[in-house]
Amino acid sequence: MASELMWRRVSETEKKQIEEKAKRIMLDFGKILERLPRVKEAVVERESFMREESEGKNESSSDFRKIIFDNAPNKEGDCIVAEKGKWVEK
């Protein structure tokens, strides 16, 4: 068994077999996931749900907010609009 785990060159035929096996595994896994029940959205009620804003720990974190907002594709005012999980029922 240990010799099977050692690195070696594989032939083109073996590469194709490995690719086909990997694809089959992924497709089978996807089919299993499709059969799982959809999960309803979980809601947690809290008195305080926002963190207190504070100064960054170092100078590089001072640009963090600007960098994140520059990279965010969807913004609405002072918030980043993120996609809700497609697996969650509305």
N, C-alpha and C positions, 0 to 999 in steps of 0.2 A: 504494500500500500504506500509506503513512504516513497518508493520510486515513482509512483503515479503523481505525486505532488511535486516532484522535482521539475525545474524549468527545462523545457526542451522545445525545439522548433516543431511546429505542426504543419502538416501538409495542407494544401488548398482544400482537399476533400474534407479533412478534419475541421478546418475553419468553417466550411459551409455547414457541416453537421453541428458544430457548436452554435453557430448563428441560428440555425433552424430550431435547435433545442431551446435556446434562450428565447426566441420569438414565441415558441409554443408555450413555454412557462409563463411569459408575460400575458399572452392571450388567455390562458386558462385562469390566471390570477384575476384578470379583468372580468371574466365571466362570473367568477365567484363573488367579486365585489358588487357586480350588478344585482346579484340575488339578495344582498344584504338589505335590510329595511332602512329606509331613510330616517334620519334622526331629526326630531323636532328641535328647533332652536332653544337653547338653554338661556334663561334670563335670571340674572342675579340682582337682587335689590340691595343697595348699600346706601348708608347715609352719606358717606364720603367716597366718591369714585374717581376723584381727580387728585393727582399728586401735586404737592406744593412745588412750585418752581423754585429753583435755587441756582446758585452760581455753579458753573462747571468745575470739575476737579482740576483741569489743566487748561492751558491756553488753546489747545487744538479743539476742545469741545465747545468753545465759544461759537465756532462756525457750524456746529453740528445741525442746528435747526435750519439754517440757510441751505446747507448742502442737501439735507433730507427733502426740504420743500422744492428745491431746484430739480431733484431727481424724481419727485412724485409726478406721475402722469396726470392724475385728476386731483384738483384742489377746489375747495369751496370755502372762500373766505380764509379763515385761520386754521382750517382743518384739511386733512388729506382724506379723500374719498377712496375707500378700499372696496374691492369686490367681496361680496358675501360668499361664503362657501356654497358651491352648487349642490352639495350633498345635503344641505339643510333645507327642510321644508319650510315654507313661509306660512 
